[in-house]
């Protein structure tokens, strides 16, 4: 059985919300057969991204809710996707 090369949807985070006092939750969807990496940057160095969570490729699309620590400063998040 061949796997079709379907185009991936643009990776995006749907919601970031406060969870308790010291945490946030990040909600996003994934496409089938794609690997996703959630990255963050914080503090004054927003040009330096670090990997926070990797979602390996799966045969079906899915919805993820990832819990991350809240910071006293600003944090930015992004999703990278690979075929």
C-alpha positions as CSV (number, residue, x, y, z in Angstrom):
1,X,0.0,0.0,0.0
2,X,1.5,3.4,-1.0
3,X,1.4,6.4,1.2
4,X,0.1,9.5,-0.5
5,X,2.2,12.7,-0.4
6,X,-0.5,15.0,0.9
7,X,0.3,18.6,1.6
8,X,0.6,19.4,5.3
9,X,-1.6,22.2,6.7
10,X,0.3,25.1,8.0
11,X,1.4,24.3,11.6
12,X,-0.1,26.6,14.1
13,X,-0.9,26.8,17.8
14,X,-4.7,27.2,18.3
15,X,-4.7,28.3,22.0
16,X,-2.3,29.2,24.7
17,X,-3.9,29.5,28.1
18,X,-2.9,29.9,31.7
19,X,-3.1,26.6,33.7
20,X,-2.9,27.1,37.4
21,X,-0.3,29.5,38.7
22,X,2.9,28.3,37.1
23,X,1.9,26.6,33.8
24,X,0.4,27.2,30.4
25,X,-1.3,24.8,28.0
26,X,-0.7,24.9,24.2
27,X,-3.3,23.4,22.0
28,X,-2.6,22.3,18.4
29,X,-3.6,19.8,15.7
30,X,-1.2,17.5,13.8
31,X,-1.5,16.0,10.3
32,X,-1.0,12.3,9.7
33,X,2.5,11.1,8.7
34,X,4.3,14.3,9.9
35,X,6.7,14.9,12.7
36,X,6.2,18.1,14.8
37,X,8.6,19.9,17.1
38,X,7.2,22.5,19.5
39,X,9.9,25.1,20.1
40,X,10.2,28.1,22.5
41,X,12.2,31.2,22.9
42,X,12.2,33.4,26.0
43,X,14.0,36.3,27.7
44,X,15.9,38.8,25.6
45,X,17.2,36.3,23.1
46,X,14.1,35.7,20.9
47,X,16.4,34.6,18.0
48,X,17.5,31.5,19.8
49,X,14.8,28.7,19.6
50,X,15.0,25.6,21.8
51,X,13.1,22.3,21.3
52,X,10.6,21.7,24.0
53,X,8.5,18.7,22.8
54,X,8.6,16.4,19.8
55,X,5.6,14.6,18.3
56,X,6.7,11.6,16.1
57,X,4.8,10.9,12.9
58,X,1.6,9.0,13.4
59,X,-0.8,7.3,10.9
60,X,-3.7,9.5,11.9
61,X,-4.2,13.2,12.6
62,X,-4.4,14.2,16.3
63,X,-5.0,17.0,18.8
64,X,-2.4,17.8,21.4
65,X,-2.5,19.7,24.6
66,X,1.0,20.3,25.9
67,X,1.7,21.7,29.4
68,X,4.6,24.1,29.7
69,X,6.0,26.1,32.6
70,X,5.0,29.7,32.7
71,X,7.8,32.3,32.9
72,X,7.9,35.6,34.6
73,X,8.9,37.2,31.3
74,X,7.8,36.8,27.8
75,X,7.9,33.4,25.9
76,X,7.2,32.6,22.3
77,X,6.3,29.3,20.9
78,X,6.3,27.9,17.4
79,X,5.6,24.5,15.6
80,X,7.9,23.0,13.0
81,X,6.7,20.2,10.8
82,X,8.6,17.7,8.7
83,X,7.3,15.2,6.2
